């Protein structure tokens, strides 16, 4: 076991009345990839943010490389060798790739008061090449690139100074397998160089595969630190939630029955090179799963079904034949859409819980052209209670919530609007096992109430566990349909995906 590089002693953090950390004492050792795990709201991101200078602890102390550690901000932490990549998008829009990589470090290329951009672009290109990124132009505007590419650009920025502690907070949930492999390779490189990596993820299989030890947090408390030899899935789950999780997350029926009424359909939909001749029907009371590899077109299909993206050919319509031409049409007809990219597309992070939840329901709340605050509060409080959203108050900014509670807000706004059809794109991505179980129970309850769900997912157990029917996509086409069955295996689905 390596030397202790950072020691946290009785770290406490309060945000007003919320106690995020209750005296955490842990050692971070060199030569390890340390998993930091716990349910949403357990304190993982708060603890990492204190180490990396995002904010100071309320009380407690830290030592780093044997000296007192009180970082003033993230730049100060980076200069001393601690870098963090967060789950939120951290690139700045409106500037170029290289400017994002060297944000705050422009002096490296400044001569006689002028930035040598050619030199900066060359350094950015070299830095990206070192981690295996060859297809991003350092001189291009950041907006040209996908959310995944932008996340990888953040990683390049974080590791440019070759940190001694590299913190990866939920980053892999936003990446394809290629992006994940880049992150895993970097983490192992730092481990082999006798540095330390702190890795936060809700994917237990990923954590158990990648990490050499685990720190379990629950409700702001340190619970236990496990060595690799002690990794056992049910044990870790029990430590996270404080009780044994019995049975399955998923439905335990294999009926797969639903109503015959068609509530939403796509007919011969084409979208550039992304979707080819897509036709499908969603029935009343049905959970229709759509799966495939990340770039198979299923995420684009979700946007077409909700009216965000207009198909080049074909159409999307309701059961009565009326076409879905825009999200406004969809919302008016009681369709809700949960985006894969929650923070960018499903929430207004700078707005309150209440403002987010009531947004689709304004027409319902209006009386004589006026919307009364009392009605907004009543609707929001109902959904906070219904969805068990952990928050200080309904006026709290959504950005301050944990990932699972943010996702509950997204669901809550469509439930508050009395939606009948739900298009869910990766609905349990980046949330912990407790919230996942809650979401699956909610989806099954909605089905039993006669609501209809399209669930787009990259997780095969989720598709098999929850769907009445599954459509597998590849290269923008529907390859095969599977009915719900006790004997349906992941390998059967994978054959059609690759």
Secondary structure by P-SEA (a helix, b strand, c coil): cccccbbbcbbbbbccccccccbbbbbbbcccbbbbbbcccccaaaaaaaaacccccccccccccccbbbbccaaaaaaacbbbbcccccccccccaaaaaacccccccccccccaaaaaaaaaaaaaaaacccccccccccccccaaaaaaaaaaaaacccccbbbbccccccccaaaaaaaaaaaaaaaaacbbbbbbbccaaaaaacccbbbbbcccccccccccccccaaaaaaaaccccccccccccccccccccccccccccccccccccccccccccccbbbbbcccccaaaaaaaaaaccccccccccccccccccccaaaaaaabbbbbbcccccccccccccaaaaaaccccccccccccccaaaaaaaaaaaaaaacccccccccccccccaaaaaaaaaaaaaaacccccccccccccccaaaaaaaaaaaaaaaaabbbbbcccccaaaaaacccbbbbbccccccccccccccccaaaaaaacc
